[in-house]
Amino acid sequence: MSRADRTWRAWWAALAVGVISAVWAPSALAQAPASAPAPAPPIKAVVPASKPAWSKGIQPITRDSYYHAIECGKLGGEQPSCVFYDADLCKNEDFVLAMYSPYKQVAYEVWGAVSRKRPVPTPSYQAAQQTRVIIGVTPARGAKNQIAALRVRRGGKVIDADTRTIDGTSGNFIFAFAPFAPTASITLEMVGKTRTQSCVVDRATLARFR
């Protein structure tokens, strides 16, 4: 397993034990960069087709998505693509992204139990209702470009994260659901201190977000 994979999976494990709660602390908010760094050539987002099939994009938890996520987690295995679809989402030289959402919260909890040969749990529906879209950013192997901000460009508008925490070379960014609706393409802009990485996510790819 590569260093990037280990870093990515460690970030997921931290979410599972509640470390992500730190992103809600107002005192942890980082300041925006003073000037815009130079952009790198744009990247195209990649999300593999996976089972059980999903085409509704990231959304608040519903009865249907809750049980769909449970079925996803029950697949088990080393790295089921319905849970870890974001493993190579916007692969680039500087940053590794990890997505977290209500669906992923439910699916990940079930997968964690099943992969350890434990009974299928009943994830908290209420906890999933309180979860929004969280994107974790960690450095790619050997990268020296430190993350400064993450934003969504959609329909000519730039949408900043509602809450963000930057700790050294890593960051967590919390967004509402609307910027990720699969009705128009978006661009994820990973703003580093030395350059910006842009990742184009088309409508079909957004629809496969969970």
Kinemage of the C-alpha trace (Angstrom):
@kinemage 1
@onewidth
@group {chain A} dominant
@subgroup {mainchain}
@vectorlist {calphas} color= white
{ca met a 1} P 0.000 0.000 0.000
{ca ser a 2} L 1.426 3.409 -0.989
{ca arg a 3} L 2.018 6.292 1.421
{ca ala a 4} L -0.831 8.233 -0.193
{ca asp a 5} L -3.178 5.272 0.359
{ca arg a 6} L -2.100 4.931 3.976
{ca thr a 7} L -2.564 8.661 4.587
{ca trp a 8} L -5.990 8.582 2.939
{ca arg a 9} L -7.170 5.543 4.912
{ca ala a 10} L -5.802 7.010 8.169
{ca trp a 11} L -7.882 10.136 7.559
{ca trp a 12} L -10.969 7.918 7.160
{ca ala a 13} L -10.133 6.067 10.376
{ca ala a 14} L -9.869 9.408 12.195
{ca leu a 15} L -13.368 10.302 11.005
{ca ala a 16} L -14.693 6.995 12.284
{ca val a 17} L -13.541 7.745 15.846
{ca gly a 18} L -14.748 11.328 15.849
{ca val a 19} L -11.542 13.269 15.293
{ca ile a 20} L -13.311 15.220 12.549
{ca ser a 21} L -15.340 16.997 15.250
{ca ala a 22} L -12.405 19.363 15.590
{ca val a 23} L -13.411 21.095 12.376
{ca trp a 24} L -16.338 22.728 14.157
{ca ala a 25} L -14.075 24.710 16.504
{ca pro a 26} L -14.216 28.380 15.442
{ca ser a 27} L -10.772 29.022 16.956
{ca ala a 28} L -9.255 26.541 14.505
{ca leu a 29} L -10.272 28.445 11.403
{ca ala a 30} L -7.360 29.348 9.146
{ca gln a 31} L -6.895 32.656 7.404
{ca ala a 32} L -7.239 32.999 3.632
{ca pro a 33} L -4.056 33.366 1.615
{ca ala a 34} L -2.959 36.918 0.910
{ca ser a 35} L -2.647 36.404 -2.840
{ca ala a 36} L -3.746 33.871 -5.433
{ca pro a 37} L -1.001 31.347 -6.341
{ca ala a 38} L -0.361 30.245 -9.901
{ca pro a 39} L -2.689 27.524 -11.276
{ca ala a 40} L -1.589 24.113 -12.588
{ca pro a 41} L -3.211 22.516 -15.676
{ca pro a 42} L -6.769 21.333 -14.844
{ca ile a 43} L -7.468 17.726 -13.883
{ca lys a 44} L -10.599 15.718 -14.684
{ca ala a 45} L -12.262 13.990 -11.743
{ca val a 46} L -12.563 10.211 -11.902
{ca val a 47} L -15.178 8.182 -10.008
{ca pro a 48} L -15.476 4.484 -10.878
{ca ala a 49} L -18.841 2.856 -11.530
{ca ser a 50} L -19.647 0.638 -8.562
{ca lys a 51} L -22.330 -1.542 -7.028
{ca pro a 52} L -24.856 -0.989 -5.673
{ca ala a 53} L -25.352 1.591 -8.425
{ca trp a 54} L -26.005 5.195 -7.382
{ca ser a 55} L -26.823 8.228 -9.549
{ca lys a 56} L -28.312 10.816 -7.169
{ca gly a 57} L -25.131 12.520 -6.039
{ca ile a 58} L -24.328 13.734 -2.532
{ca gln a 59} L -27.469 14.677 -0.630
{ca pro a 60} L -28.892 14.888 2.892
{ca ile a 61} L -29.682 11.462 4.294
{ca thr a 62} L -33.059 9.981 3.382
{ca arg a 63} L -34.681 6.640 4.124
{ca asp a 64} L -33.679 5.381 0.666
{ca ser a 65} L -30.064 6.563 0.820
{ca tyr a 66} L -29.691 5.276 4.401
{ca tyr a 67} L -30.579 1.693 3.468
{ca his a 68} L -28.673 1.949 0.201
{ca ala a 69} L -25.566 2.938 2.169
{ca ile a 70} L -26.021 -0.033 4.491
{ca glu a 71} L -26.104 -2.367 1.488
{ca cys a 72} L -22.950 -0.713 0.184
{ca gly a 73} L -21.129 -1.257 3.481
{ca lys a 74} L -22.261 -4.883 3.659
{ca leu a 75} L -20.183 -5.650 0.552
{ca gly a 76} L -17.110 -5.752 2.781
{ca gly a 77} L -13.764 -6.418 1.140
{ca glu a 78} L -10.473 -4.551 1.266
{ca gln a 79} L -11.620 -1.337 -0.409
{ca pro a 80} L -15.161 -1.475 -1.899
{ca ser a 81} L -15.528 1.200 -4.543
{ca cys a 82} L -18.963 2.263 -3.340
{ca val a 83} L -17.341 3.370 -0.055
{ca phe a 84} L -13.918 4.460 -1.313
{ca tyr a 85} L -14.951 5.921 -4.673
{ca asp a 86} L -12.840 8.998 -3.962
{ca ala a 87} L -9.510 7.128 -3.758
{ca asp a 88} L -8.299 8.668 -7.031
{ca leu a 89} L -10.919 11.394 -7.355
{ca cys a 90} L -8.671 14.286 -8.386
{ca lys a 91} L -5.246 12.676 -8.582
{ca asn a 92} L -2.456 15.262 -8.790
{ca glu a 93} L 1.117 15.909 -7.705
{ca asp a 94} L 0.244 18.061 -4.694
{ca phe a 95} L -2.851 16.880 -2.835
{ca val a 96} L -4.967 13.828 -1.957
{ca leu a 97} L -8.711 14.347 -1.401
{ca ala a 98} L -11.043 12.308 0.822
{ca met a 99} L -14.812 12.869 0.773
{ca tyr a 100} L -17.161 12.416 3.722
{ca ser a 101} L -20.961 12.685 3.609
{ca pro a 102} L -24.078 11.272 5.300
{ca tyr a 103} L -24.094 8.296 2.906
{ca lys a 104} L -20.388 7.638 3.430
{ca gln a 105} L -20.788 7.906 7.200
{ca val a 106} L -23.379 5.116 7.216
{ca ala a 107} L -21.602 2.950 4.627
{ca tyr a 108} L -18.222 3.313 6.314
{ca glu a 109} L -19.546 2.279 9.724
{ca val a 110} L -21.164 -0.834 8.270
{ca trp a 111} L -18.103 -1.680 6.162
{ca gly a 112} L -15.841 -1.314 9.190
{ca ala a 113} L -17.856 -3.893 11.119
{ca val a 114} L -18.325 -6.326 8.227
{ca ser a 115} L -14.652 -6.228 7.256
{ca arg a 116} L -13.809 -7.299 10.814
{ca lys a 117} L -16.327 -10.157 10.726
{ca arg a 118} L -18.634 -8.411 13.175
{ca pro a 119} L -22.444 -8.177 13.051
{ca val a 120} L -23.923 -5.523 10.769
{ca pro a 121} L -24.539 -2.441 12.960
{ca thr a 122} L -27.445 -0.004 12.812
{ca pro a 123} L -25.813 3.372 12.168
{ca ser a 124} L -27.380 6.426 13.788
{ca tyr a 125} L -29.829 8.043 11.380
{ca gln a 126} L -29.814 11.190 13.541
{ca ala a 127} L -26.027 11.461 13.325
{ca ala a 128} L -26.206 11.120 9.544
{ca gln a 129} L -28.803 13.908 9.458
{ca gln a 130} L -26.306 16.228 11.126
{ca thr a 131} L -23.477 15.453 8.710
{ca arg a 132} L -22.706 17.729 5.771
{ca val a 133} L -20.129 17.469 2.983
{ca ile a 134} L -16.591 17.286 4.345
{ca ile a 135} L -13.505 17.204 2.141
{ca gly a 136} L -10.178 16.305 3.704
{ca val a 137} L -6.984 17.402 1.978
{ca thr a 138} L -3.620 15.793 2.714
{ca pro a 139} L -0.294 16.185 0.886
{ca ala a 140} L 0.583 13.779 -1.925
{ca arg a 141} L 3.778 11.796 -1.527
{ca gly a 142} L 6.792 14.072 -1.785
{ca ala a 143} L 4.685 17.209 -2.252
{ca lys a 144} L 5.843 20.506 -0.797
{ca asn a 145} L 2.860 22.649 -1.809
{ca gln a 146} L 0.917 23.263 1.414
{ca ile a 147} L -2.883 23.599 1.227
{ca ala a 148} L -4.250 27.071 1.975
{ca ala a 149} L -7.885 26.827 0.832
{ca leu a 150} L -10.391 24.628 -0.981
{ca arg a 151} L -13.271 26.112 -2.937
{ca val a 152} L -15.922 25.133 -5.452
{ca arg a 153} L -16.415 27.007 -8.709
{ca arg a 154} L -19.921 26.509 -10.099
{ca gly a 155} L -21.804 28.482 -12.734
{ca gly a 156} L -19.303 31.302 -12.674
{ca lys a 157} L -19.493 31.646 -8.881
{ca val a 158} L -16.841 30.767 -6.324
{ca ile a 159} L -18.139 28.979 -3.222
{ca asp a 160} L -15.886 28.898 -0.179
{ca ala a 161} L -16.178 26.302 2.562
{ca asp a 162} L -18.554 27.229 5.391
{ca thr a 163} L -16.025 25.941 7.907
{ca arg a 164} L -12.395 25.053 7.451
{ca thr a 165} L -9.489 23.874 9.569
{ca ile a 166} L -5.871 23.759 8.416
{ca asp a 167} L -3.404 21.887 10.573
{ca gly a 168} L 0.096 22.055 9.157
{ca thr a 169} L 0.024 20.423 5.729
{ca ser a 170} L -3.544 19.042 5.965
{ca gly a 171} L -6.991 20.611 5.963
{ca asn a 172} L -10.678 19.804 6.451
{ca phe a 173} L -13.352 21.804 4.617
{ca ile a 174} L -17.103 21.673 5.287
{ca phe a 175} L -19.650 22.583 2.611
{ca ala a 176} L -23.421 22.575 2.215
{ca phe a 177} L -24.968 20.083 -0.228
{ca ala a 178} L -26.077 22.552 -2.925
{ca pro a 179} L -22.638 23.118 -4.526
{ca phe a 180} L -22.438 19.375 -5.309
{ca ala a 181} L -25.886 18.922 -6.867
{ca pro a 182} L -25.463 16.891 -10.100
{ca thr a 183} L -27.249 19.473 -12.229
{ca ala a 184} L -24.154 21.313 -13.474
{ca ser a 185} L -20.427 20.658 -13.628
{ca ile a 186} L -18.149 22.120 -10.971
{ca thr a 187} L -14.449 22.747 -10.460
{ca leu a 188} L -12.720 21.946 -7.183
{ca glu a 189} L -9.907 24.417 -6.622
{ca met a 190} L -7.188 23.222 -4.261
{ca val a 191} L -5.354 26.434 -3.444
{ca gly a 192} L -1.804 25.800 -2.317
{ca lys a 193} L 0.821 28.247 -1.151
{ca thr a 194} L 2.847 27.824 -4.350
{ca arg a 195} L 0.177 26.882 -6.942
{ca thr a 196} L -3.476 25.896 -7.362
{ca gln a 197} L -4.692 22.498 -8.556
{ca ser a 198} L -8.070 22.591 -10.353
{ca cys a 199} L -10.228 19.491 -10.779
{ca val a 200} L -13.189 19.529 -13.166
{ca val a 201} L -16.138 17.359 -12.071
{ca asp a 202} L -18.790 16.887 -14.745
{ca arg a 203} L -22.474 16.138 -14.104
{ca ala a 204} L -22.170 12.394 -14.671
{ca thr a 205} L -19.326 12.172 -12.177
{ca leu a 206} L -21.154 14.310 -9.601
{ca ala a 207} L -24.104 11.930 -9.902
{ca arg a 208} L -21.846 9.072 -8.749
{ca phe a 209} L -20.784 10.965 -5.619
{ca arg a 210} L -22.353 9.393 -2.529
